[in-house]
Amino acid sequence: MIRSMQATDIPDVLALLHWMDAAPEREVFAPDSRDPRELHLECEDGLCLVEEDDDGVRAYCALSPFRDGLVLEGPISDGGSLSALLNRAAQHTEGQPVYAFTARDNLPVRSALEAAGFAPLHSTAFYSAPLGQISRSARVPEGLRATSTLPIAEYRALYRAAEDAWAGRLDWTPEQYAAHFADDTVRLVALWRGDHPVGFAELEFSPDDARADVTYLAVHPAERGQGLGRVLLALAAAEAQTHPELRTLRVRAHDHLRSARALYAHMGFTHCRSIVTYLLDGEEEA
């Protein structure tokens, strides 16, 4: 039976999340929390569905606002019906586009998504390396200077110049921008040539995983081909090394960014996971 999630389902949903965590190939976009109380709060704002049988909850998915539409959490299923759960969720999209994210190797979920009308948009590969391996070449080239901040206008300008699709950040207010970089887990390393920023690396720290993630790396098109991506990554790793609890640096690249992948390989990063982004077009019938 498929029904709305209830508070009493939290233990079973947590068990499904831990089941997913136990194998990388089961990964899908899912709630972050593994604490019962926090998970309950996290699930309050969206439509959450479960499938249960005599043995309890066997599958979970949810819909919540995202970008210009909705994002699908899951589906996570340990013996439940993926297709039935997706079909039920599709009845609640109200014609909005729906995004989904799953591990490249999660073939059961990928097959179910495609059967439900989701189309793959792109894949994102993640690579990691020890911080010390990347930071050992950290230095600011002659003629440039490094800062830990960027005015919001310059930040936006570099995003636009780099032709990034993460357009939501271009709509941030100054207050949202300031709040983002006031977070203790967020850092910025920017390179300037005179009064003009030429690139930046943005970092997010995950102390529980002993990891720093480069969430964005931008080099102005006019400054490319000079090794500034390598410089920014080395400086970012050096910044992360000031936090002893961090051990690795993780970077990412969409499948079409061959130059970024080549840079990561040349610097000694190794592939650790790949995520496929799917979209259910809002014009399709549920």
N, C-alpha and C positions, 0 to 999 in steps of 0.2 A: 504494500500500500504506500502511495506517495502522499505526503501531507506537509503542512507547514511545520517547521521546527519549533519545538517547545523547550522550555527551560530544563525539563527532565531529560532531554536528549543530550545535554552537554557532555556527560561521561562517554556516551557512545561516539559522539562526533570527535571528541578528543582522541579516542582510541583509533578512529579512522585517520586523523591527522598524524598520529605517531606511526601508524602503519605506512602512510605515505612517506614520512621522514626516513623510514628504515631502508628505503631503496631509491636511489636517485632517479631511476627510470620511471617512478610513479609520480614524479613532481608535477604539480599544476599550481596555478595561482590560487592561494588559499589564505585563510586567516593567519596572522602572525602569531597570535597568542597561543600558548600551551597551558595557560592557567585558567581554571574553570570560571572564575569571576570575570577576568578580563575577556575571555572568549564570549561570555554572555553579553557583555557590553558591546563587544565588537560586532556581534551578530544582530544587534537591536535595530540598526539603521537600514537594513536591506531586506529583501525577500529571501528567506532561507527555506529550502526544501530538503526533506529527508525521505528515503525509502526504507521501510521497515518490514520485517517478517517476524516469525515466531521467535527468532534468535536476537531480535533487536534491530537497531539501525544499521543498514548495510551500505547506504550510499548517501552522499550529501552534495548539494550545490547551492549557490546563492547568486543573486543579482544585486548590484549596487551602482550608484551613479559613477560615471567615468568619462572624461573628455566630453565628446559630443553625444554620448549615449550611456551605455551600461557596460559593466565588466562582469564576467562570469567567474565566480569562485568555484573551483572544481571542474568537472565532477570528480569526486573521490568515491570509489566503489570497491569494496571488498566482498564481491559476490552479488552485488545488486545490479539492476539493469541501467546501464548508462543511457541507452536510447530513450527509455521511458522517462527518466529523470530530465533529460534534455528537452524532450517534447513538452513536458509539463512546464519547464522554465520558459520555453519559447512562447507560451500562452500569456506570459506576463511582461513581454517586452514593449507592448504598446507601439510597435512599429519603429522603435529606436534601434540604432546599430548596437551590436553586442560584441565586445572584444573578449577573447579567451587566450590564455597563455599556458603552454604545457611543454614538458620536456620533449626534446626531439625523439627520444627513445620510448616515450609513452605511447606505444602503438595502439593499444585498446582505446584510449581516450581520443587520440588523433583520428582514428577510424570513426568513432562515434560522432565527433564534431563535424567531420566532413559529410557523414551521412545525414546530419541534421541541417546541412546547408552552410556551415562555416567554411570560409575559404582561407587558406594560408596566405599571409601578407609577406612575412619575412622571418628569418631566424636570427637569433642573437647568440653569438658564441662568447663564452667567458673564459678568461685565461688568468692564471695566477703564478706568482713567483715570490721567493723570499725577499723581504724588504731589503736586506743587506746586499743582495745581488743587484738590485736595481739602483739603490742609493749610492753605490760606491763611485759612480761617475757624476754625482751631483755637483754642479758648479754653474754659475751664471756667466754666459758668454760675454766677452768684451763688447761694450757698446750697448748692453742691455742692463736692466735692473729688475729685481724681483720684489713683489709686494704680497701681502696676505689679504689685501682687500681690492675691490674694484668698485667705483661708483656705478650706480644702477644703469646710467645711460651707456657707459662703456660695456657693461655686461650684456645689455640688450643688443648693442651694436655688434659685438662679437658673435652672439647667437645668430643674428640675422645674416652676417657675413659668411658664417660657416654653413648656412642653409640647413639648419637643424630642424627636425620635425617636432621637437619638444616645444611646440609653440605656446603651451600654457604658461610657461615662465615669462613670456613676453608681455603677458597681461598682469603680472604681479604689480601691486602697488608698492611704493617705497617702504611702507610699513611691513608688508609681507616679505619683501626682500631682506629688510633688516632682521626680521624675526628668524628667517631661514638661516642666515649666517651667524646669528647669535646662539644657535644650537651648539652645545659643546661637542657634538659628534660630527660637525661639519667644518671643513677647512677649504680655503682657496689659496692657490699659488698662481700668481699672475706675472707675466713678463711684459716689460715695457721697453719701447725704443723711444727715448725722449719722453714726450708727453702723450704718446700713443700706445695703447695696449696692443700687443701682437698675439697674445694667446693666454689661455689659463687652463689649469686642471682643478677640478672640483672633487673633493674627497668626502666620503662618509665613513666614520669609524664604527665597527661592530666588535666591541671588546669581548663579548661572549664567544665570538668565533675567532678571536685573535686576528682580525682581518680589517684592512682598509680598502674600500672600494673607490675606484676612480669613476664617479658617476657621469662625468663629462670631461672631455678633452677637446679644446678648441684652439685652432691656429688660424689666424686670418689668411685667406687665400693668397694675398700678396706676399706673405712671409713663409709660405710653404717651400719645401725643398731644401731647407737649411738645417734640418735636424732639430727643430724646436720642439717637436713632439717628444723626442727622446729626452731633451733637456727638462721639459715639464714633468715627465714621468719620474725622472731621477730626483727632481726637487720635491715632488709629491711624496715619493718614498722616504726621502730624508725627513720631511715633515712628520710623516707617520711614525718614523723611528723615534721621535721624541716622546712617544707613548710606549713604555716598555711592554705593555700588555698586548701590543700588536706585533704580529710576526710575518704576515703575508700581505701582498698587494694584489688586488684583483682588478682586471680591466675587462672591457667588453667591446664587441664590434658587430654590427649588422653584416649579413652575408655579402652585401655588395661593396663593403669597405675593404677592398683588397690591400690597400696601402697600410691601413691600420693593422690588419692581420700580419702583414709582412714585418711591420715594425715590432709587434709583440714577439713574433718568433725570433727575430734577430736579437732582441734584448734578453731572450731566455725564458719568456713566459711559456707555460704549458697549458694546453686546453683542459678545462675541468668540467664544463657543462655547456649545453646548447638549449635554448628555449625558442619555440615556434610561436609566433603571434598569429592568431586567427581573427577573422571578422565575419560576423553574420550581418549582411547588409540590411539596413533598416527598411528597405523597400520590399524585402521578401516577406511573403506571408508566413506566419507562424504555423 
